Amino acid sequence: MSRLHKRRMIIILVGLIILTIIISLITYSLRQNISLFYTPTQLINNLTKNNFQITRQVVRIGGMVKKGSVLRSAQDLTVTFALTDFKTTVPVEYTGILPDLFRDGQGIVATGKFTVDGCFKAIEILAKHDANYMPPEIKSILRATHG
């Protein structure tokens, strides 16, 4: 192997090592920031197994707003409702402006902590679109195309 080939191999190996380190650091930082949500059943099961410290850890919980459970405070922007996955129901309290898509029977993801009394105190509410949602423009194009 000539001197030029050795030098090229060293440069390529150093480049690959640096690239590997960069990719490892990126995936490590993303892994810490990715925050999936738990269903009410998963969350309650984990709470009973003491996998979460009830009042310390911020978690995300996702499910459907139970129909007829939304109660709005007359004094401020506090809203209480029940979040369900149709097996387990968790009481949720949120103070703030709710997303426009928030309503009974709507899928949501709430970020927050459990309080000592077993209520989930949300600090953020995200409403999800219906899986069958289709923008009106696309509906009209599909109707025109497929009759």
DRENVEXMI-674889 format. One record per atom (N, C-alpha, C, O): y, z, x; residue in three letters. Coordinates in steps of 0.05 Angstrom, whole numbers, padded with zeros to 5 digits, always signed. Example, Ala and Ser with C-alpha at 12.3 -4.5 7.8 and 13.67 -1.06 7.14 Angstrom:
<pts>
-00114+00156+00264ALA-00090+00156+00246ALA-00066+00156+00264ALA-00066+00169+00285ALA-00045+00142+00257SER-00021+00143+00273SER+00001+00157+00258SER+00023+00161+00268SER
</pts>
This chain:
<pts>
-00023+00000+00017MET+00000+00000+00000MET+00025+00000+00018MET+00027+00017+00036MET+00042-00018+00013SER+00066-00021+00029SER+00086+00001+00023SER+00084+00015+00002SER+00106+00004+00040ARG+00126+00024+00037ARG+00142+00019+00011ARG+00150+00038-00003ARG+00147-00006+00004LEU+00162-00013-00020LEU+00147-00005-00045LEU+00158+00005-00065LEU+00121-00010-00045HIS+00104-00002-00068HIS+00104+00028-00071HIS+00105+00038-00094HIS+00102+00043-00049LYS+00102+00072-00051LYS+00128+00082-00063LYS+00128+00100-00080LYS+00150+00070-00054ARG+00176+00079-00064ARG+00178+00073-00094ARG+00189+00090-00109ARG+00169+00050-00103ARG+00170+00043-00132ARG+00152+00063-00148ARG+00160+00072-00169ARG+00129+00069-00137MET+00111+00088-00151MET+00124+00116-00153MET+00122+00129-00174MET+00137+00125-00132ILE+00150+00151-00133ILE+00173+00151-00154ILE+00176+00170-00169ILE+00188+00130-00154ILE+00210+00128-00174ILE+00199+00127-00202ILE+00210+00141-00220ILE+00178+00112-00207ILE+00166+00111-00233ILE+00155+00138-00241ILE+00159+00147-00264ILE+00141+00152-00223LEU+00129+00178-00229LEU+00151+00199-00235LEU+00149+00215-00254LEU+00172+00199-00219VAL+00195+00218-00224VAL+00207+00212-00251VAL+00214+00230-00266VAL+00211+00186-00257GLY+00222+00179-00283GLY+00205+00188-00306GLY+00215+00198-00326GLY+00178+00185-00303LEU+00160+00194-00324LEU+00160+00224-00327LEU+00159+00234-00349LEU+00162+00238-00305ILE+00163+00268-00306ILE+00188+00277-00320ILE+00188+00294-00337ILE+00211+00264-00313ILE+00236+00271-00326ILE+00235+00265-00356ILE+00244+00281-00373ILE+00224+00241-00363LEU+00222+00234-00391LEU+00204+00253-00407LEU+00210+00260-00429LEU+00182+00262-00394THR+00164+00281-00407THR+00178+00308-00412THR+00175+00320-00433THR+00193+00317-00392ILE+00208+00342-00396ILE+00229+00339-00418ILE+00231+00358-00434ILE+00243+00317-00419ILE+00263+00313-00440ILE+00250+00313-00468ILE+00259+00326-00486ILE+00228+00298-00471ILE+00214+00297-00496ILE+00203+00324-00504ILE+00205+00332-00528ILE+00193+00339-00485SER+00182+00366-00491SER+00205+00384-00500SER+00201+00400-00519SER+00228+00383-00487LEU+00250+00400-00496LEU+00260+00393-00524LEU+00266+00410-00540LEU+00261+00367-00530ILE+00270+00358-00556ILE+00250+00368-00578ILE+00259+00378-00598ILE+00225+00364-00573THR+00205+00372-00594THR+00205+00403-00597THR+00201+00413-00619THR+00208+00417-00575TYR+00209+00446-00577TYR+00233+00455-00593TYR+00230+00473-00610TYR+00256+00444-00589SER+00280+00452-00604SER+00278+00443-00633SER+00287+00458-00651SER+00266+00420-00639LEU+00263+00411-00666LEU+00243+00429-00681LEU+00246+00435-00705LEU+00222+00437-00667ARG+00201+00454-00680ARG+00214+00480-00689ARG+00206+00490-00710ARG+00233+00491-00674GLN+00245+00516-00682GLN+00264+00512-00705GLN+00269+00531-00720GLN+00276+00488-00708ASN+00295+00483-00729ASN+00284+00471-00754ASN+00297+00470-00775ASN+00259+00461-00753ILE+00247+00449-00777ILE+00240+00472-00796ILE+00227+00491-00788ILE+00249+00470-00820SER+00245+00492-00838SER+00233+00481-00864SER+00247+00472-00882SER+00207+00481-00866LEU+00193+00472-00889LEU+00195+00494-00911LEU+00203+00516-00904LEU+00190+00487-00935PHE+00191+00508-00956PHE+00164+00516-00965PHE+00144+00501-00963PHE+00163+00540-00976TYR+00138+00551-00987TYR+00140+00550-01017TYR+00161+00551-01028TYR+00117+00548-01030THR+00116+00551-01059THR+00117+00580-01066THR+00112+00597-01048THR+00124+00587-01090PRO+00124+00616-01098PRO+00096+00629-01093PRO+00096+00652-01084PRO+00075+00615-01098THR+00048+00627-01094THR+00043+00632-01064THR+00034+00654-01057THR+00050+00613-01047GLN+00046+00617-01018GLN+00064+00640-01008GLN+00055+00656-00992GLN+00088+00641-01018LEU+00106+00662-01008LEU+00097+00690-01017LEU+00097+00708-01001LEU+00089+00693-01042ILE+00080+00719-01051ILE+00054+00727-01037ILE+00051+00750-01029ILE+00036+00707-01032ASN+00011+00714-01017ASN+00018+00723-00989ASN+00005+00741-00979ASN+00037+00709-00976ASN+00044+00717-00949ASN+00059+00744-00948ASN+00056+00759-00929ASN+00074+00750-00969LEU+00088+00776-00971LEU+00068+00798-00973LEU+00071+00819-00961LEU+00047+00794-00989THR+00027+00815-00993THR+00011+00819-00968THR+00000+00840-00963THR+00008+00798-00951LYS-00006+00801-00926LYS+00013+00811-00904LYS+00004+00813-00881LYS+00038+00816-00910ASN+00058+00825-00891ASN+00064+00805-00869ASN+00071+00812-00847ASN+00061+00779-00875ASN+00068+00759-00855ASN+00098+00755-00853ASN+00108+00746-00832ASN+00113+00762-00873PHE+00142+00761-00873PHE+00153+00789-00874PHE+00142+00806-00888PHE+00174+00794-00859GLN+00188+00819-00862GLN+00207+00815-00885GLN+00226+00798-00884GLN+00203+00829-00907ILE+00215+00823-00933ILE+00245+00819-00932ILE+00255+00800-00943ILE+00259+00837-00919THR+00288+00835-00920THR+00301+00824-00896THR+00326+00823-00894THR+00286+00814-00877ARG+00298+00804-00852ARG+00296+00774-00848ARG+00315+00762-00837ARG+00274+00762-00856GLN+00269+00734-00849GLN+00280+00715-00871GLN+00274+00719-00895GLN+00296+00696-00862VAL+00306+00675-00881VAL+00284+00654-00884VAL+00273+00644-00864VAL+00277+00648-00909VAL+00256+00628-00915VAL+00266+00609-00936VAL+00287+00614-00949VAL+00252+00587-00939ARG+00258+00568-00960ARG+00235+00568-00980ARG+00212+00568-00972ARG+00242+00569-01005ILE+00222+00569-01027ILE+00228+00546-01045ILE+00252+00541-01052ILE+00208+00531-01053GLY+00212+00508-01070GLY+00194+00509-01094GLY+00172+00519-01093GLY+00204+00499-01116GLY+00189+00499-01141GLY+00207+00488-01163GLY+00227+00475-01159GLY+00198+00494-01188MET+00212+00484-01211MET+00227+00508-01224MET+00217+00530-01225MET+00251+00502-01234VAL+00266+00522-01249VAL+00252+00526-01276VAL+00250+00507-01291VAL+00243+00550-01281LYS+00228+00555-01306LYS+00247+00551-01330LYS+00269+00561-01330LYS+00237+00537-01350LYS+00253+00531-01374LYS+00261+00556-01388LYS+00245+00574-01393LYS+00287+00558-01395GLY+00297+00581-01410GLY+00303+00605-01393GLY+00309+00627-01404GLY+00301+00603-01367SER+00305+00627-01350SER+00332+00628-01337SER+00338+00649-01324SER+00349+00608-01340VAL+00375+00608-01326VAL+00395+00626-01341VAL+00400+00621-01365VAL+00405+00646-01327LEU+00425+00664-01338LEU+00450+00663-01320LEU+00448+00668-01296LEU+00473+00657-01332ARG+00498+00656-01316ARG+00515+00680-01322ARG+00517+00689-01345ARG+00526+00692-01301SER+00544+00715-01304SER+00570+00707-01316SER+00581+00685-01309SER+00581+00723-01333ALA+00608+00718-01345ALA+00630+00725-01325ALA+00652+00714-01328ALA+00625+00742-01306GLN+00646+00752-01288GLN+00650+00734-01263GLN+00673+00730-01255GLN+00629+00723-01252ASP+00631+00707-01228ASP+00612+00683-01228ASP+00602+00676-01249ASP+00607+00672-01205LEU+00589+00648-01203LEU+00560+00655-01199LEU+00544+00639-01189LEU+00552+00680-01205THR+00524+00689-01201THR+00506+00677-01223THR+00512+00678-01247THR+00484+00666-01214VAL+00464+00655-01232VAL+00437+00667-01225VAL+00430+00668-01201VAL+00422+00675-01245THR+00395+00684-01240THR+00376+00666-01256THR+00383+00657-01278THR+00353+00660-01244PHE+00334+00643-01257PHE+00306+00649-01245PHE+00304+00662-01224PHE+00286+00638-01257ALA+00259+00641-01247ALA+00250+00615-01235ALA+00254+00593-01246ALA+00238+00617-01211LEU+00228+00593-01197LEU+00197+00594-01198LEU+00185+00615-01192LEU+00185+00573-01207THR+00156+00573-01211THR+00142+00549-01198THR+00154+00528-01195THR+00117+00553-01191ASP+00100+00530-01183ASP+00077+00527-01204ASP+00057+00515-01198ASP+00081+00539-01227PHE+00063+00539-01250PHE+00039+00557-01246PHE+00021+00557-01262PHE+00039+00572-01224LYS+00018+00593-01219LYS+00032+00620-01216LYS+00024+00640-01227LYS+00054+00620-01200THR+00069+00644-01194THR+00098+00639-01200THR+00108+00617-01195THR+00112+00660-01210THR+00141+00658-01215THR+00155+00679-01199THR+00147+00702-01197THR+00178+00670-01187VAL+00194+00688-01170VAL+00222+00689-01181VAL+00234+00668-01186VAL+00234+00713-01186PRO+00262+00714-01195PRO+00281+00707-01172PRO+00277+00717-01149PRO+00301+00691-01178VAL+00320+00682-01157VAL+00348+00689-01167VAL+00355+00686-01191VAL+00365+00698-01148GLU+00393+00703-01154GLU+00410+00687-01134GLU+00404+00687-01110GLU+00430+00674-01145TYR+00448+00657-01127TYR+00476+00661-01136TYR+00482+00660-01160TYR+00494+00664-01117THR+00523+00665-01123THR+00536+00642-01110THR+00536+00640-01085THR+00548+00624-01125GLY+00561+00600-01114GLY+00560+00578-01134GLY+00551+00580-01157GLY+00570+00555-01125ILE+00570+00531-01142ILE+00543+00517-01139ILE+00534+00511-01117ILE+00530+00512-01162LEU+00504+00500-01162LEU+00507+00469-01160LEU+00527+00458-01168LEU+00486+00456-01149PRO+00487+00427-01148PRO+00487+00415-01177PRO+00478+00428-01196PRO+00498+00391-01180ASP+00499+00378-01206ASP+00472+00374-01218ASP+00469+00374-01243ASP+00452+00370-01202LEU+00425+00364-01212LEU+00410+00390-01221LEU+00388+00388-01231LEU+00421+00413-01217PHE+00408+00438-01223PHE+00407+00441-01254PHE+00427+00440-01267PHE+00383+00446-01265ARG+00379+00451-01293ARG+00350+00461-01298ARG+00334+00460-01280ARG+00345+00469-01322ASP+00318+00478-01330ASP+00298+00456-01324ASP+00303+00432-01330ASP+00275+00463-01313GLY+00254+00443-01308GLY+00258+00426-01284GLY+00242+00408-01278GLY+00280+00430-01269GLN+00287+00413-01245GLN+00274+00425-01220GLN+00272+00449-01218GLN+00265+00408-01202GLY+00255+00417-01177GLY+00278+00425-01158GLY+00297+00410-01155GLY+00275+00448-01145ILE+00296+00457-01126ILE+00283+00469-01101ILE+00259+00476-01102ILE+00299+00471-01080VAL+00291+00486-01056VAL+00314+00506-01051VAL+00337+00499-01050VAL+00306+00532-01049ALA+00326+00553-01044ALA+00321+00566-01017ALA+00298+00571-01010ALA+00343+00570-01003THR+00342+00584-00977THR+00353+00612-00980THR+00374+00615-00992THR+00339+00632-00970GLY+00349+00659-00973GLY+00329+00680-00964GLY+00311+00674-00948GLY+00332+00704-00974LYS+00315+00727-00966LYS+00307+00742-00991LYS+00320+00741-01012LYS+00284+00755-00988PHE+00275+00773-01009PHE+00290+00800-01007PHE+00294+00810-00985PHE+00297+00811-01030THR+00310+00837-01030THR+00288+00858-01033THR+00265+00851-01039THR+00294+00883-01030VAL+00275+00905-01032VAL+00263+00906-01060VAL+00239+00913-01063VAL+00278+00898-01081ASP+00268+00899-01108ASP+00251+00875-01116ASP+00243+00872-01139ASP+00246+00857-01097GLY+00228+00834-01102GLY+00242+00809-01113GLY+00228+00790-01120GLY+00268+00809-01113CYS+00283+00786-01122CYS+00290+00769-01097CYS+00295+00780-01076CYS+00290+00743-01100PHE+00297+00725-01078PHE+00327+00720-01080PHE+00336+00708-01099PHE+00342+00729-01060LYS+00371+00725-01059LYS+00377+00700-01044LYS+00375+00699-01019LYS+00384+00679-01058ALA+00388+00652-01046ALA+00416+00650-01035ALA+00436+00660-01046ALA+00418+00637-01011ILE+00444+00631-00999ILE+00451+00601-01001ILE+00473+00593-00996ILE+00431+00585-01008GLU+00434+00556-01011GLU+00414+00546-01032GLU+00391+00554-01031GLU+00423+00528-01049ILE+00406+00516-01069ILE+00408+00485-01066ILE+00430+00474-01065ILE+00385+00472-01063LEU+00384+00443-01061LEU+00368+00433-01085LEU+00345+00441-01088LEU+00379+00416-01101ALA+00365+00404-01124ALA+00352+00378-01115ALA+00365+00362-01100ALA+00328+00373-01124LYS+00314+00349-01116LYS+00314+00329-01139LYS+00313+00336-01163LYS+00315+00303-01132HIS+00313+00282-01152HIS+00285+00282-01163HIS+00266+00290-01150HIS+00283+00273-01188ASP+00257+00269-01201ASP+00243+00247-01185ASP+00255+00228-01175ASP+00217+00250-01182ALA+00201+00230-01167ALA+00202+00203-01179ALA+00199+00182-01166ALA+00208+00201-01205ASN+00209+00176-01219ASN+00237+00165-01221ASN+00242+00145-01235ASN+00256+00178-01208TYR+00284+00169-01209TYR+00287+00141-01198TYR+00276+00134-01177TYR+00303+00125-01212MET+00309+00098-01202MET+00338+00093-01209MET+00346+00096-01233MET+00355+00084-01190PRO+00383+00078-01196PRO+00385+00057-01218PRO+00368+00038-01219PRO+00405+00059-01236PRO+00408+00039-01258PRO+00410+00010-01248PRO+00399-00008-01261PRO+00423+00006-01225GLU+00425-00022-01215GLU+00398-00034-01209GLU+00393-00057-01215GLU+00380-00018-01197ILE+00354-00028-01191ILE+00337-00032-01216ILE+00322-00052-01218ILE+00340-00014-01236LYS+00326-00018-01261LYS+00334-00044-01274LYS+00316-00059-01284LYS+00360-00050-01275SER+00369-00075-01288SER+00359-00099-01272SER+00352-00120-01284SER+00358-00098-01246ILE+00348-00120-01230ILE+00318-00124-01235ILE+00309-00147-01238ILE+00303-00103-01237LEU+00274-00105-01242LEU+00269-00116-01270LEU+00251-00133-01274LEU+00285-00107-01290ARG+00283-00118-01317ARG+00288-00148-01317ARG+00274-00163-01330ARG+00309-00156-01303ALA+00317-00185-01303ALA+00296-00201-01288ALA+00290-00224-01296ALA+00284-00190-01267THR+00264-00204-01251THR+00237-00206-01265THR+00224-00227-01266THR+00228-00184-01277HIS+00201-00182-01288HIS+00201-00185-01319HIS+00180-00183-01331HIS+00224-00188-01331GLY+00226-00192-01360GLY+00223-00168-01375GLY+00224-00169-01400GLY
</pts>
